[in-house]
């Protein structure tokens, strides 16, 4: 398959400290029991997924492979199944057919949402969903990778190391000065960044980002592009987006979905010149 | 440090607790030490009334914890209150001994009346005060655990949850109305004589019950503050505001809902147990769905999501009810309905919302910082929009 060859080209330099960061937060304790086996470089295997809602096939024999540290953009017209695909990966929707593996051994279809989230797959929703009643800092505190059992959260506060990590992320998403501000009072763009920051607090291996720049101003879009680019390499990032200009600015490899399955894959130029894609987007 | 965390930033709570503590000092003195002839004397009737209000306040607190903080609108909280009350009532029934109408030392009167020849198994152990107190906690807690486990696991939320809690309390009411249940049928449990060897109607006993209710309320309040100021409390608020987001942050939402629901039902059970010896009766009417709805009105009136608002609401609505029903009993329900409508429309934050200004940031300095940042970001936004519109053109 030429996908692998292409992916190798697209793969940025790996951050050597990545595993250290993970260990530092004791994520193994809350992990799936087995470490994520990415010896074949692929971190996410989505194979033959079919999802039907009342006879409508939202996903139709979908195959998708994402490499470790890759930044992948997924585009497609409305109803192509982009959000459903994210639902399947994060455990919200169970498919009728197919398999989803995280690394080579962990079957995501057997796990529930919170287990998948704890294990290292973070998801950002289309609409910014943050906890508006809490401050920016508290939002990140909640999202921190830590023991999330009831008794722990009732009696223990975060360790110094974890607090330090919150500060790091605050800088990364550019909200350091607003740490004590109520999240509900943030601007739309700031909310989106906060949500990305919350994903980062979970020290995820894979980030699923659904339409990060919808409704953003030009400047905010640029900042978001920078942020996402800085994340690739340390994390595998999957971005679903409509905004072609934005996709062009960050994309290394693009997957086009159409009617629930992959239409084509390749670089932005390849994809844009693909007659099938032109047909889907511009009509016959 | 802990005290600071619990009561700092909670001025309203501190004031309410101080008022309750003051009441707990003054009322016993005015009742026991001031002679009846003095105009400052507080009658035992008033003491009992205030004791009842304290129990209601505890019950309202339990509703506010789950409704105000976790967004679980339980319309069956009265069921846990009544179960706690029944556990206490059963202990008090066993204390009557041979002093009942039929003089039967082995069986309560209503069982003799039904020609039962032995005590049902579930009455065993209620002679012991310690066992009865354990049941006050275990019975409501266990019911809440089983019910909550089933409901939250199936992701029953919002109005559906409210409806099934109504059904729960209604079903319990119908069950307890049946004589065969062995809880005294529609007469319930009454004619209590002693509690812990003290005559139940004596002034000193009443004062002791009043003080116990006050202590229970204050302790429960501090426990609730501990919960809502912990990380657990913030997670619970997150569940209220964005449940699926919390789930995708890696939290098992069901467990959080379940434990806060169980804790709240235990508080309601304790409130019921303190209520019964003060009013002297417990009957299935307490399970009535209307009661559970009424207590949600108390919380809404006081101000939801503040804890102390629930106490303010329970006191003010019940005080209003006492005044109102003494001169125009038949219009009380209309007044209650009108109150709920007015509160919803005019005072969404309840009575305490009138006094409680929005909380300022940690310090004035930071607030200032935030403001400057605000201006910058606004500027940014404006310039950003300009760029956008320029592009559009």
Interface residues (C-beta under 8 A of the other chain):
Chain A: X30 X90 X92 X113 X114 X117 X118 X122 X123 X125 X129 X130 X131 X132 X133 X134 X138 X141 X142 X143 X145 X148 X149 X150 X153 X154 X155 X156 X157 X158 X177 X178 X180 X181 X187 X190 X198 X202 X217 X218 X219 X220
Chain B: X227 X230 X231 X232 X234 X235 X237 X238 X240 X241 X242 X244 X245 X246 X247 X248 X249 X250 X251 X252 X253 X255 X256 X259 X361 X362 X366 X369 X370 X373 X377 X380 X381 X383 X384 X385 X387 X388 X391
